[in-house]
């Protein structure tokens, strides 16, 4: 149990006394329906708009002291299905153009509530980086008549050096173009644009690959590895056959005791400097077993996953 009161724990009066996974409306929501009036009046140059949308907290487990890699595969499958269900609900909400599912993990990321959770933002616009990614994917499709993400996946699987784990439906790899030393991308083998298109066996395989990746992170340096995790999927309205659902992990650690900081060149110029090779870091991650090597903390779900299907490049 936490040493201080936690609103996400059973018995807090803020969540059900019993739950497996749970959607919790954010107490400090950046977006809401109906939204408040803007604090200032904009004009044609400085434009403002109401903060219309939703901001959910996704509670992964009632145990305050566990984390995503410690959850059983069965429990992770519940989480995947909750993500998918909530995505569809928010997608069908009038005025929503993008559903962003993400997790911030670790104090170095700025997380103040350590209870295992992620978030979902339903936005009335397409986030700028996703908009650029969509535009690039559309341009590549027009020029080459194929999906750029499928091409990345084909090249990564053919090369093999940067793959850290894969199962029948998903491949996890440190991309050739990684900006963070231990950045990992997870691609479905089948071309799908969003969680909504997942088949039942892909839901299970997705839970499995997420567990493998995050357990490898934890076992890399023997600590609960901080990261940012974002799901990139197609916008909620329109047709985007050129896009390809995938997950991107951005861990801030460059070594056990050093962090990768976004300093002037990265933040001010948008140019990432990565002083490591993707092939080197993927080799380190690939060598780490996707199973816990330490005793599971009391109250956590079964944390063991068979590693025999994890690819060793």
Secondary structure in CASP SS format (residue, H / E / C, confidence):
PFRMAT SS
TARGET T0000
AUTHOR 0000-0000-0000
METHOD secondary structure of the structure
MODEL  1
X C 1.00
X C 1.00
X C 1.00
X C 1.00
X C 1.00
X C 1.00
X C 1.00
X C 1.00
X C 1.00
X C 1.00
X C 1.00
X C 1.00
X C 1.00
X C 1.00
X C 1.00
X C 1.00
X C 1.00
X C 1.00
X C 1.00
X C 1.00
X C 1.00
X E 1.00
X E 1.00
X E 1.00
X E 1.00
X C 1.00
X C 1.00
X C 1.00
X C 1.00
X C 1.00
X C 1.00
X E 1.00
X C 1.00
X C 1.00
X C 1.00
X C 1.00
X C 1.00
X C 1.00
X C 1.00
X C 1.00
X C 1.00
X C 1.00
X C 1.00
X C 1.00
X C 1.00
X C 1.00
X C 1.00
X C 1.00
X C 1.00
X C 1.00
X C 1.00
X E 1.00
X E 1.00
X E 1.00
X E 1.00
X E 1.00
X E 1.00
X E 1.00
X E 1.00
X C 1.00
X C 1.00
X C 1.00
X C 1.00
X C 1.00
X C 1.00
X C 1.00
X C 1.00
X H 1.00
X H 1.00
X H 1.00
X C 1.00
X C 1.00
X H 1.00
X H 1.00
X H 1.00
X H 1.00
X H 1.00
X H 1.00
X H 1.00
X H 1.00
X H 1.00
X H 1.00
X H 1.00
X H 1.00
X H 1.00
X H 1.00
X H 1.00
X H 1.00
X H 1.00
X H 1.00
X H 1.00
X C 1.00
X C 1.00
X C 1.00
X C 1.00
X C 1.00
X C 1.00
X E 1.00
X E 1.00
X E 1.00
X E 1.00
X E 1.00
X E 1.00
X E 1.00
X E 1.00
X C 1.00
X H 1.00
X H 1.00
X H 1.00
X C 1.00
X C 1.00
X C 1.00
X C 1.00
X C 1.00
X C 1.00
X C 1.00
X E 1.00
X E 1.00
X E 1.00
X E 1.00
X E 1.00
X E 1.00
X E 1.00
X C 1.00
X C 1.00
X C 1.00
X C 1.00
X H 1.00
X H 1.00
X H 1.00
X H 1.00
X H 1.00
X H 1.00
X H 1.00
X H 1.00
X H 1.00
X H 1.00
X H 1.00
X H 1.00
X H 1.00
X H 1.00
X H 1.00
X H 1.00
X H 1.00
X C 1.00
X C 1.00
X C 1.00
X H 1.00
X H 1.00
X H 1.00
X H 1.00
X H 1.00
X H 1.00
X H 1.00
X H 1.00
X H 1.00
X H 1.00
X H 1.00
X H 1.00
X C 1.00
X C 1.00
X C 1.00
X E 1.00
X E 1.00
X E 1.00
X E 1.00
X C 1.00
X C 1.00
X C 1.00
X E 1.00
X E 1.00
X E 1.00
X E 1.00
X C 1.00
X C 1.00
X C 1.00
X C 1.00
X C 1.00
X C 1.00
X C 1.00
X C 1.00
X C 1.00
X C 1.00
X E 1.00
X E 1.00
X E 1.00
X E 1.00
X E 1.00
X C 1.00
X C 1.00
X C 1.00
X C 1.00
X C 1.00
X C 1.00
X H 1.00
X H 1.00
X H 1.00
X C 1.00
X C 1.00
X H 1.00
X H 1.00
X H 1.00
X H 1.00
X H 1.00
X H 1.00
X H 1.00
X H 1.00
X H 1.00
X H 1.00
X H 1.00
X H 1.00
X H 1.00
X H 1.00
X H 1.00
X H 1.00
X H 1.00
X H 1.00
X H 1.00
X H 1.00
X H 1.00
X H 1.00
X C 1.00
X C 1.00
X C 1.00
X C 1.00
X C 1.00
X E 1.00
X E 1.00
X E 1.00
X E 1.00
X E 1.00
X E 1.00
X C 1.00
X C 1.00
X C 1.00
X C 1.00
X C 1.00
X C 1.00
X C 1.00
X C 1.00
X C 1.00
X C 1.00
X C 1.00
X C 1.00
X C 1.00
X E 1.00
X E 1.00
X E 1.00
X E 1.00
X E 1.00
X C 1.00
X C 1.00
X E 1.00
X C 1.00
X C 1.00
X C 1.00
X C 1.00
X C 1.00
X E 1.00
X C 1.00
X C 1.00
X C 1.00
X C 1.00
X H 1.00
X H 1.00
X H 1.00
X H 1.00
X H 1.00
X H 1.00
X C 1.00
X C 1.00
X C 1.00
X C 1.00
X C 1.00
X C 1.00
X C 1.00
X C 1.00
X H 1.00
X H 1.00
X H 1.00
X H 1.00
X H 1.00
X H 1.00
X H 1.00
X H 1.00
X H 1.00
X C 1.00
X C 1.00
X C 1.00
X C 1.00
X C 1.00
X C 1.00
X C 1.00
X C 1.00
X C 1.00
X C 1.00
X C 1.00
X C 1.00
X C 1.00
X C 1.00
X C 1.00
X C 1.00
X C 1.00
X C 1.00
X C 1.00
X C 1.00
X C 1.00
X C 1.00
X C 1.00
X C 1.00
X C 1.00
X C 1.00
X C 1.00
END
